[in-house]
Amino acid sequence: MDLLFIRDSFVGLLAGVPLTLQLTLIAFSIGVVIAIILALMRMSGIRSLDWVARTYVFLFRGTPLLVQIFLIYYGLGQFRPTLQSLGLWQFFREPYWCAILALSLNTAAYGSEILRGALRSVPPREVEAARACGMSGLLLYRRIILPIALRQALPAYGNELILMVKATSLASIITMMDVTGIAARLISSSYRPVEVFIAAGAIYLIINFLLTRLVGLLDWWLTPHLRAPPASSNTMEKVNV
């Protein structure tokens, strides 16, 4: 194994990191918005909205992300005249936007179930207390339900963020030059897949390590009530005595 080649491959693959992060952050942000809408539809109590959300989650969780990317990028090309008449062809002809759309729709299906579980875990007494104070509707969700649900969902959603980073590697199959795309190009020119994939894996490990630290920091910031209280001066004096 050539360590110098691994180092050179690592440096070369860093050029794909900005695109990997772009795909992750944009798709994840759009996915969170869609996931919130789907979770609220599931909990609305309206049968038609509930079944629409159920069908969406069933379709996108039950099919591989790779198939979804192929269907959006290659499959919709068969309907080019219709998309042109609707003014959507400029969007669907670009692999960048097709990758973001597929990643967003896929993560929204998983995220909606995480958020639904978090919303259901909000203690009823908190909701009743807020209603007793005159809160209802959007105010109740904004001040009471969503902040509590966010804290409950954060650990699971952190895992979903890491899965999203790894899922962006599938965008390379539609000509995107992210970390995996550049790795495939290096392999085709050097015929050294082991060294190149070791370098690519190291980059994904570093990105995910930093993201887990950020999620852990956010969790620490959102849960001050779970941290041990600081030792008082009286306690310290007793210990010294």
N, C-alpha and C positions, 0 to 999 in steps of 0.2 A: 504493500500500500504506500502510495506516494503522498507524504504529508505536505510537501510543498504544493502539489497540485490541489490538495484539499483546501489549503489556504488561499490559493489563487482562485479556486472555484467559489469559495465563500465570499471573497471580495467581489467577484463578478456577479454573483447572485444578489448582492445587496441592491443592485439596480432595480430589482423587481419588488423590493419591499414597499416602496410608496404605493404601487398599484395594488398590492395585497392589502395594505391598510385601508386604501380608499374603498375597495370592494367591501371589506369587512365593515367599516364604520357606516358607509352610506346604506348598505343593505340591512345592517342590523338596526339602524335608526328607523328606516321605513318599516321594517318588520315589527318593531315595537309598537308603532302607531296602529298598524293593521291588527296586531295581536290584542291590543286594548279594545279595539272596536269589536273584534270577534268574541272576546271574553264577555263584554257587556251584552252582546247579542245572545250569548248562551245563557246569561243570567237575567235576561229581560223578562222572562215569563211569557213572552209572545211566541207561540208555537212556530209560526212561519220563520221568524228570525232565528230561532233556535235550530231549526232544521237546515237552514242555509249555512249557518256556522258549522254545524255538525258535518255536513256534506263536504265543506271546504277542508276541514281538518282531516276527514277520512281520506280524501283524494291526495292531499299533499303529504300526509304522513305515511300513506300506504304505497306510494310510488317512489322509486329512487330519484335523488336529486339529479343524477346524470341524465335520466330520461326526461325530466322536466326541462333541463337546459337544452337538450336536443329538440324537444318539441317546440320550445319558444324560438330558438335561433334558426333551426333548419325547417321545422314543421310549418311555422307560420309563413315561410317564404312561398308556400304553395298558394297562399291567398294574397299575393302581392297586388293584383288589381284592386281588390276590395280595400286593402290597407292603404293603397295610394289614394283611392277615392275618399277615404276617411282622414287623410293627412297623417297617417301613423307610420308610413313606410320608412321615413327618415329615422324614426326611433328603433324599429325592429330590424333594420339593416345593419345596425351597429352592434358588434359583439359585446361592447362595454355595457350598453344599456340592457341588452338581453341577459347578461350575466347578473347584473344588479336586480333585474326584475325576478329572475328565477330564484336567486338567493333570498330576496325579500319575502316572496310568497312562501317559500319553504320554511324559513325560520319563523314566520308569523304563525304557521300552523302549530309548531311546537310551543312557541311563546304563549299563544292563547291558552293552552292547557295549563301552563305554569301559572299564568296570571289568574285563571279561573280558580285554581286550587288556592292561590293566595287570597283571593277575594272571599272565598268561602271560609277561610280560616280567621277572618276578622271577628273578634268576639262580639256577640249580639249586644252585650251590655254597653259596649262602646258606642254602638249605633243608637241604642235607646237613649243613652245619656246625651248624645249630640242632638237627637230629635227633641228631647226634653228642653234643650237650650234654644230651640227654634230653628235648627238647621234642617234642611231638606234638599232634595234634588242634587244639582251640581255642587252646591256649597258643601253638602254632606260628603260627597265623593272627594272633593278637592282637599278638604281640611282633615277628614277623619279616615275614610275608607281607603283611598289610594295611598296615603303615606304609610299606613299600617301594612297594606298589601305589598307595597314596594319592598319594605323590610323583609317580609316573609318570602318574597319571590327572588330576592337578590342572589342568594347562593345558587339556586337552580339556574337563574338567568346568566350567572357567571359561567356556568358550564356550557350554556347555549352559545355564549360569545366565543368561547374557545373552539367549540364545534364549528362555528361560522368561519373562524380563521382557517381551519383545516379544510372546510368545504370550498373555500376560494380556489384551492388548487385545481378543482374541476373546471374552472374557467379557462384553463390553458388549452382544453380540447376545442375551444372555439376561437383559437388564435390569440388569446390574451397572453401577453408577456409578463405575467407575474413571476414569483419566485420559481414555481414549478415549470412554467413555460420557458423561462431562461434555462432552467436545468435540463429540460428536454433538448433544447438547442445545443447546449454544451455537450451533452451525451452523444448527439448525432455527429458532432465534429471531432470528439476526442475518443469515443468508444470506451469511456471509463465510468460506467454507471455507479459503481460502488462509491468512489470518491465524491462524485457530484451529488449523489443522494445523501451522503453523510453530511456534506456542507449544507444542503437544502434543509435536512432535518434539524441541524443545529440552529438555523435561522428561525424555523417555526418554533423550536423549543424556547429560544430567547424571547420571541414575541409573546408566546403564551405565558411564559414566566412573568413578564412585565404586566400583562393584563390581569393575571391572578393577583399580583400584588396590588394593582389599582382597585380591583373589586374588593379585596380584603380591606383596603384602606377606606373605601366607601362604606362597607359594612360596619367597620369600626366607628365611622363618623355618624352613621344613622342609628346606632344602638348605644347611646351613652348610658341608658338605664341598665344595661347588662354588664357594664364595667364595674369593677370593685371600687367603692368610694375611697378617696385618698385618706391616708391615716391622719387623724387629728393630732394637734400638738399635745393635748392631754395624754393621748395614748402613747405618744413617743416618750413623754416624760415618765410615764409609768414603766415603760420598758427599760428606760435608762436607770430608774431607781432599782 
